[in-house]
Amino acid sequence: MSSTTSQKPFGYKVLVGFDLFFLLVWGNAKFFGYDYILTGVLFELLWLPSLLLLFVSTVISLIYWIKQKFALDSVYCYVFIFCVVLLGLLFGVS
């Protein structure tokens, strides 16, 4: 008896959530910085996990976009573009 299980693709909502989390941490550091104790502590605790999540979500969205044969109507295409824009913000604007 063989059971067939369908593999669901990684949810794009999770990837967008990772990216929005990074945007929140980056915006906190950019606009508030160390002016307040709480924002400084949050930045120090969250900068590395948010950066890792941004890189991981970029790679995952690229992999799923490749699996969908670079379809421009794919949601992973737009998630990948959003990740690249965030990486541009990170490395372009300091």
Beta strands, then each sheet from edge to edge (+ up, - down):
end
